[in-house]
Amino acid sequence: MLYCTGAVSLGLNTLFLWPVLARHVAPDLLGQLATHLTVVGLLSPAAAAGLHVYVQRHAAHPDPRVRHQAERVAEVSMRTVIGPAVGLALVLLPFWPTVGSAILAVLCAAAGLVVVGLMRGLDRARSFAVLTLSGQTVAPAAAALALARTGSVNTAMLAYAAVVVLPAVAVRRDAASPATRADRVATGRAATRRDDRSMLAQALRFSVPLLPHLVLILGLVQGVRVLVALTQGYSAAGYFQFAAMLGGFPITAVLILHGHWSTCALRCQDDEAFYRETLRYGQRLAWTSVALAAIAGVSALQLLPILLPSSYPVRPIALAVAALVPAVTLKCVGDLQTEMALRSGKGGSVSIGTGIGACVAVAVVPLAGGSLGLAAGGLAVSAGLSTRALVSVVHLRRDGIRIVLSTPLRASVAACVLVGVAVAIMV
């Protein structure tokens, strides 16, 4: 249950943190904070994406030597990659406060992600829950409090950086196994340092094929918020934040379930068994996503008038949620194809589909923003994810890779689209 902390954090933010902030901060200032946090959420996983995936997968390996390697890679990455970069950001802070605070927040969040991946792989549920809550709820709450007190977004980002990195430093020692400490005593620090840097280089080389896909999918889902701020202003970005959080709740829940079930499927040694297991959990996951999307749609109709101040445009925000609803199942289908591509060693095939989908999303926001308003942001995410899934399926079939696209999966996508249409009609 502790691994569901991400969904719990998003629920707390949606129901309590941002509605309270909306009643004490002007919409344009709220939009500035939301945009800055979105940029951090976009760049920090991109900065640590490869290491995060490498550490998480290898820390879950049954071989203790592989787990030990993942622990050492996480430790060294904190010291040799992220640590000096944080120091550089602190040097820049007095001269360029906006740039320095943004870089510091990104790097501190990236350091937290590396430790989160290690705790998830080592099955340290309590440490994982602490890090997730601090990064997704406590740190934004600290930023919101600083913004309400000072009215400065730079101060808010500094508060966010401090809160997001301190728990990561505190629980990092939980990852240091007795074998790691014994190695340092037996072989000496110099030899250990050379081995650590060699393993870090191997980890970076291993993670390079994953980076394009991870960066592009983050840009597709998160970057739309930044585009709304650029095309419609910070006030619109503040309004769209609530739609993105209501629509993001089912996406986060599905992502957590997908991570759990895909880990079970990865244990299959035979490719045929892996395909059957992926198809089985994929169908279950798709219909779960439809149910969660329906809950998000009903919440948009019933909760938004209660949560938001009377001055906020409830109907455009609800329409944006309705446009976001199909994205839940579409992302689920695209992630299933990614699993098959990574199993076959063809991660680049999915990156092509994700890149085209990101281009479609970028084009939709300015083209449809004038007529659809906030709903253009939700439509951009859904259009980008549908393009990603379609292009990935075509490309994987051309490469001769088996895909997961059964009739129940197609039916679940159609059902999720109908849920979005129904919510839009009832708004």
BELKAWO-V83516 format. One record per helix or strand of 3 or more residues. SS is the DSSP state (h for helix, s for strand). FROM is the first residue (numbers start at 0). LEN is the number of residues. If there is no record, write none. Layout:
ss: (SS	SS)
from: (FROM	FROM)
len: (LEN	LEN)
This chain:
ss: (h	h	h	h	h	h	h	h	h	h	h	h	h	h	h)
from: (1	26	63	96	124	152	177	188	233	270	303	313	346	374	406)
len: (21	33	30	25	26	23	10	44	33	32	4	30	26	24	20)
